[in-house]
Amino acid sequence: MYHINGAKIRRLREDMGLTQGELAKSVGLSSEFISLLELEKRAPSLESLSKIAKCLNKEISYFIMEKEEAFSRLSHAEKISKRTERLLKKFQRYCREYTELEELTDRHSPLAPLYTNVKAERMADQERHRLGLGNEPIRDLFFLLELNGLRMWRHPVPEESKISGLFLFLDSKQAAFALVDSSLSFGQQALIAAHEYCHYLRDRYESPVIDNPDVFIDEYIDLYPGRERFAQTFAMNFLMPGGKVREVIEKDIRLKKLNFEDIIYLTSYFGVSTIAMLRTLRELGFLSQAKFKEHQKMIAKSKEQPLLRYFPVVGQPRLHKGKGVLSARLTSLVLEAYKKRKITTERAARLLRMSRERITREVLRS
């Protein structure tokens, strides 16, 4: 079985600055058909595909790909270690159990809209508006993303895996998942989660997307596909709206020159990593490049850690070393399925990391 990779058509069209209507006019098709083609809801004739390929300066074979299950493509993406292979198998089991629980409880999460032809900053503004967030910091980011269709798996990742985040879209289930390395700080996890959320909103039909640690470093991000710079710009604006950052500085801090303690305060307020806040302040003109580098060195020397104790991040969960972070939504699905006798005590205990006795004592009696 073969199918047309609509995401490739969309990406090339956007890179050439063409609207769906302009491409449609060039190849003698309707803009509606081009839209459905990019969403992989229609298949073109060989003649139509030939015209599209010619217009986009590619061979027909470029747009035809074998219909392979997402996890198969993921495991074949590159040579991986045994530990990474075990991690991906655990992730696959998590995705399967999550979707099974949704089916058992009839609680399917609807997909968020797919964004096209919009700049990263504008896309962040539009998504915040759609979610009713206004200009305020996001206090329950992971819960919010799950409610909007991106199921989260926060789990420690072996350093050798070179994976900070991963996005996966299961076409057969119409379900999106993200893996975030929970061994990182809460602020780093938040940035990675927002980054993967952008892939969900924009690149879901190009799944899977593996983001290694270098993607989140300014000096290296341009070595990767343009979608990574886009996702990073989206994440920064989604988590730290420029207008709100200015408001807090002008109304509260009221200093022309920010000191390191002020930056830690802002970091805590927005629930992000210190380096992410430094980048935002530099972009907004509150920090010179020299000051940026000076504060960056303080982070490298772990000068931020003592200060962070005085400025706890609101909404930050208590993390357990070596373990993942339980998804609040998955926990809710497990409890509902268990109370309705859809799953066994053993399965509920394993998913919730509880003993059978505790499950019986605390859940069934509630």
N, C-alpha and C positions, 0 to 999 in steps of 0.2 A: 504494500500500500504506500502511495506517495501523496503528498499534499503540497499546496503552495504556501510558502512562508510569507504571509502578508506583512509581517513586521519588517522584513527586508524591503518590501515595496515602499512602505511608509517612510522608513528611514532614508532611503535614497531620494524619495520625492522631497522630503523636508530639506535634505542636504543641498538639493538643487534649487530650493526656494520656490517649489511649485505647490499650488493648492491642489486639493483633490479635483476641483472643477477644471483647473488648467491641464492636469494630467489626463483627465477624462476627455477633454476636447481634443487633445493631441492624438489620442488613440481611438477616437470614435466611440467612446462608451459614456455612460451616464456617471455623474459624480456619486450618485447613490450606490452604483455597482462598485466603483472604486473603494468607497467606504466599507462596503460589505466584504470586499476582497481583502482589504487590509486587516479586517477583523477575522478573516478566515471563515466567514460564513457563506461565501460563494466561491466557486471554482471557475476560472476563465477557460474558454476554448483555447486550443493550441494557437490559433490565429491571433486571438486577443492577447495572449501571453507573449507571443512573439513581438507584437507591436509595443507592449509595455516594456519588454526587455530592451528593445531597440531605443525607445525614448529615454530609458534610464542608463543606457550605455553598458548593458550587461548581457551575458549569454543566458538563454532560457534556463539552463541547468542551475544557474545561481539561485533561482527562486524555487526550485523543486527540491524538497528534502524528504528523507524517509520518515514516516510517521513513527517515531520512536518514543517510548515512554520517558517522561522527564527525568526520572531517577537513573535510567540507563544512560542518557546523555550526560548526566552529572558525573557518574562514576567513570565514564570514558573521556571526560573533558581533558584530563591530563594524568600522568602517572602519579598514583597516590600511594601513600604508605598504608601499612596494615591498620595502624591506629586510626588514620583518617577514614579508611574503608569501614571500620567498625562504627565510627561516628556517623557516617552517612547512612549506614543500615539502621542505627538507632533513630536517626531523623526520619527515615522512611517509615519505620514502625510508628513513630509519633504522629506523622501525617495520616497514616492509615487509621489509627485508633481515633484520632480527633474527628475525622470525617465520618467514621462509623458511629461515634457518639452523637454527632449532629443528626444522623439519620434515625437513630434510636429515639432521640428526644424531639425530632421534627423541628430542630432549631438551626436552620441553614442560614449562614451569614450572607447577605446580598453583596454583590460586587460594587465597589466604588466606581465612579465614572472613569473612563479612559481619556486622558488628556492628550491632545495633539496640537501642533502649531501654536505653542505658547512658550514664552520665555520662563526660565526657572523661577525668577523672582515673582513674576505675575502669577505663575501656577501656585506658588506657596500662598500668596494672598487670596487667590480664588478658593483654594482648599480650606484655608482657615475660615473664610466667610461661609463656605458650604457647611462646615462643621459647627458654625455658631461660636467660634472661639474668640471673636473680636481681636483685640490686640494683646490679650493677657498671656502670661506663661502657661504652658500646658502642664498641669499638675499630675495627671494620670495618663501619661503618654502611652504606655503599653496596653492599658485597658482600652483607651480610645482607638488605637490602631486595630485591635481585635474586633471591636464593635463595628468597625468599618471594613471588615473583610480580610485583614491581614493577620493570620493566625501566627502567634509568636512561639518560638522554642528558644528559650534562653538556657544555654548549657555550656559548661567549660569546653574549650576547644584546645586540643594538643598544639603546642607552639609550632611543631614541625608541619602542621597542616597548612599554615599560612592562610588561615581563614578568619576574618573578623566578622564578616556577615555573609549571608547567602540568601538569595531570593529564588523561590520556586513556584511555578504555577502549574497545577494539575488540571489540564484541559478537560479530561473526562469527568472530573468532579466540579469543575469551575470553582476551584478553591485555591487560594494563595497562602503561602507559608514563608516565614522568614526565620533564619537561624541567626542568633546573636551570641557572641562569645561572652558568657556571664562571668568569666574570670577577670574581665576588664572593669574599670570603675563605672559607677552608675552613669556619670556624665558621658563617658565614652559609649556606653551601651545606648544611651538616648540618641546620640548623633548617628550611630550605625543603624538603629531602628528607623529613624526618620529617612535615612539614605535608602534603606530597603523599601520603605513606604513609597518613595518616589519611583523606584523600579516597578512597584506594583501599579501605581497610577499611570505610568507611561510606557514601561517596557515589558508588561506581563507576557506578551506573546513572543518575547525573545528569551523567555526562561529556558534554562536556569542561568542565574547571574552569580558568580562567585567573586566576592570582594575581599582581597587580601589586605593586610595592614597598610601597605604602601599607598593604597587608594585614599587613605585618610591623612596623608602627609603632603603638604603643599608642593614640596620639591619633586614629588614623584607622580602626582595625579595625572599630569599631562602625558605620561607614558602609556596611559590606558585609554580605551575608547572614550569618545566625547560624552557618552551618556554618564560616565562617572563624574566628570566635572559638573555636568548638569544636576545630577543627583545630590552632589555635595552642596552646590549653591542653593538648591531647593531646601535641603535639610537645615542649613544655617538660617535661612529666612523663615522657614516654618517654625523653628524652635525659638528664634530670637528676632522678632520683627523689629526692624530698624527704628520705627517710630516709638515703640515701647522702650527700647534701650535708651534713646535720647531723652524720653520723658523721665525715666528713673534718674538718670544722671543730672538733668537740669533741675528737677524738682526736689530731689533728695540729697544727692552727693554734692552738687553745686560747686564743683572744683574744675578749674581749667585743665589741671594736670592730675590724672588719676594715679594713685599709688597702688601698690600690689594688693593691699588690703581691700581697696575699693573693687578691684577686679575679682577678688575672691567672693566678695559680697554679691556682685552681679552674677558670678558663676552659680552661686547657690540659689539666687532668686529665679534664674531661668532654668535651673536643673540640667546644666550642660557641663562639659569638660572645660577646664581653664584655658586650654589651648584654643578651643572653639570660640570662647569668649574673646580671647586676644585677637583672633582673626577678624571677628565681627567689629571690634572696637577700632582696629586698624582700617577696615573698609569704610567705617563711618567717619573716619578722620579724628578720632579721639586719641589715637596712638600713632606716633611716628614710627618709621621702620626701625630706627635705633632703639626706641623704647620697647617696641615689640620684641626685638632680639634680647634686650636686657631682661625682660620678664620671662621670656622663653627659657633663658638660662636658669632662672630661679625655679622654674618648673622642673627642669632637668636635675636640679640639686635637691628636689623634693621639699622646697621651701613652702609649698602650698599646703602640705598635709597637716601641719599643726594648726594653720588658720581654718582649714575646713572643719575642724572639730568645733569651732565657735560658730560656724555658719552651716549647719546641717541642711542638706538638700531636702526640700519639702517633697514628700511622696516617695523618698528613697526607701526601698524595702530592706529588711535585715537579710543580708546575704550569708549563705553558709558555704564556707570554703570547700571547693571540690564538688559542689552540687549545683544543679540547675535551679532556676527560679520557677516555681509553679505558676502557670497561667491561671488568672482568676476566672476567665471564661471557661477554660477546660475543667477547672475544679467544679464550677457550677453544673456543667454538663454531666460530669461523673456522678455528682450527688443526685441529680434528677434521675439519671438512668438507674442508679442503684435503688433509690426509693421506689421506683416503678417496677423493680425486679427485672430490669432489662439486662443487667450485668450481674455477675457473681460477686460475692464478698471478696474473694481472692483478687479478682481483677480490680475492683474499686480500691482495695488496700494497696495494690501495687501502683496504681496510677496516682494515688494521693500520698504515697509513701507513709502509710500508716499500718499498724498491725490489724489483723482481723478482729481482735478483741476490741480495739478502740473504735473501729468502724461500726461494729455492732452496738457498742455501748453509747457512742455519741451521736451517730447518724440516725439509726432506726428509732431512737427514743425522742429525737427532736421533732 
